[in-house]
Amino acid sequence: MDRSETPEIALVFGKAGSKPTYGRAYFELVSELRQRRIPFMSLTVTDPITAYIKAVVTTRAESRLIRHPHVVIYNGRGSRRAAEVVDRTIQLMRGKEICDELIIGVDPGERTGIAAVADGEVLKLRCCSEIGETISVINRILRDIEARRKVVRVGASFKPRRGLSIPELDRALPPDVGIEVVPENSTTRGLIDRRPGRRGLRDIYSAVRISARKGRQIRRDL
């Protein structure tokens, strides 16, 4: 196996002497990790945890049987849903409780691409079809990922008829979050083909590129 593909996350589901527990929690976590293309391995509590595993995700009941410095508990409810648990796991793997900088790139339009990047590492990708959903996702990311500086960068081609507007974003975001407007030229060039089924991916990858560009800061009345 290539070193870059060596799993650093272990899902531990299954009590002593039994097979892994393939329930809702397990499948939700597997789906989230595969969507982000993050390598992982599945273990039971009796399996040895190798030295290259940096974080373990398990249930509260099974966590009592696990000896590892970084254990994240998933109970499948509220703030411990799969996406938030994976975010927390990645932060533990990186050895940081608080990031220096969280940037959320937003590619607005009929479909809005969202990319959350913490200290240069992509943590979350999402595509939304409604303004309310977009604002909800952005606020959830801001709440769930601790960072000393938080910035939302929005592609400059936004228009009210296409969806999210800067005034709406300004009203919806916490006052300590910066907002920047970023030029969108070439943010989609060479990313992906233009077949209809790939539209969401184009929006998401445009958001990633927007997050990497310095924009014009919007003044906010705190």
C-alpha positions, -999 to 999 in steps of 0.1 A, spaced: 0 0 0 13 35 -8 22 54 23 -1 83 14 -30 58 14 -22 42 47 -53 45 70 -48 67 100 -84 64 112 -99 32 127 -136 26 131 -140 3 160 -174 -13 161 -180 -47 176 -176 -62 211 -152 -89 222 -155 -121 202 -181 -107 177 -180 -93 142 -181 -56 136 -214 -39 143 -227 -30 109 -255 -7 121 -266 28 111 -236 45 129 -211 24 111 -226 30 76 -230 67 81 -193 71 91 -182 49 62 -202 70 38 -188 102 51 -152 90 50 -155 76 15 -171 108 2 -141 127 15 -117 100 2 -102 95 36 -86 60 41 -98 41 72 -98 6 86 -126 -13 104 -118 -32 136 -134 -48 166 -124 -40 202 -103 -72 203 -82 -63 172 -48 -47 178 -46 -10 169 -15 -4 148 10 24 156 1 44 125 -36 49 136 -38 84 148 -75 85 158 -102 59 167 -140 64 162 -163 42 182 -194 41 203 -196 52 240 -201 16 252 -171 3 232 -148 32 241 -143 18 276 -125 -12 260 -102 9 238 -67 21 248 -58 49 225 -49 86 232 -74 99 206 -108 84 208 -139 101 192 -173 89 203 -202 87 178 -237 83 191 -256 91 159 -275 120 174 -274 158 173 -239 173 172 -223 139 169 -235 132 135 -211 116 110 -199 148 94 -191 165 127 -174 134 141 -151 132 110 -143 169 114 -134 163 150 -113 133 141 -93 151 115 -85 179 140 -73 153 165 -51 137 138 -36 170 130 -27 175 167 -47 207 170 -77 215 191 -80 250 175 -70 259 139 -52 291 132 -74 299 102 -107 286 89 -117 297 54 -150 288 38 -151 292 0 -186 298 -15 -194 294 -52 -229 310 -54 -255 302 -80 -285 279 -86 -263 253 -69 -240 267 -43 -206 250 -37 -191 252 -2 -156 242 8 -142 244 44 -104 247 45 -86 247 79 -50 257 79 -47 247 42 -65 214 46 -99 207 31 -122 194 58 -156 196 43 -172 198 8 -209 205 2 -233 215 -26 -266 232 -16 -297 240 -37 -314 265 -14 -303 298 2 -316 286 37 -296 254 34 -265 273 23 -266 296 53 -273 267 77 -244 247 64 -220 277 66 -231 285 102 -228 248 112 -192 247 99 -183 279 117 -198 265 149 -182 230 147 -146 239 137 -127 259 162 -104 285 147 -87 317 158 -96 335 125 -127 327 104 -133 340 69 -161 333 43 -149 340 8 -176 344 -18 -173 343 -56 -178 378 -71 -203 367 -97 -232 365 -71 -265 380 -82 -297 381 -62 -316 361 -89 -289 334 -87 -292 328 -50 -271 339 -20 -263 376 -17 -237 394 3 -263 414 24 -280 381 33 -247 365 43 -237 396 64 -270 394 83 -267 356 89 -231 352 100 -217 358 135 -201 393 137 -166 380 143 -165 363 109 -148 381 80 -164 382 46 -144 386 14 -155 389 -23 -132 369 -46 -128 372 -84 -141 340 -100 -122 341 -133 -108 306 -141 -121 290 -109 -139 263 -129 -114 260 -158 -100 225 -162 -117 212 -131 -142 187 -145 -163 180 -176 -196 198 -183 -220 168 -183 -252 177 -164 -246 151 -137 -213 167 -128 -227 202 -121 -225 198 -83 -188 187 -85 -179 218 -106 -195 240 -80 -177 223 -51 -143 225 -68 -149 261 -77 -155 267 -40 -122 251 -32 -104 275 -56 -123 305 -43 -112 296 -7 -75 299 -18 -78 334 -33 -75 366 -13 -106 388 -18 -119 422 -12 -129 425 24 -165 435 32 -169 460 60 -192 447 87 -208 469 113 -201 449 145 
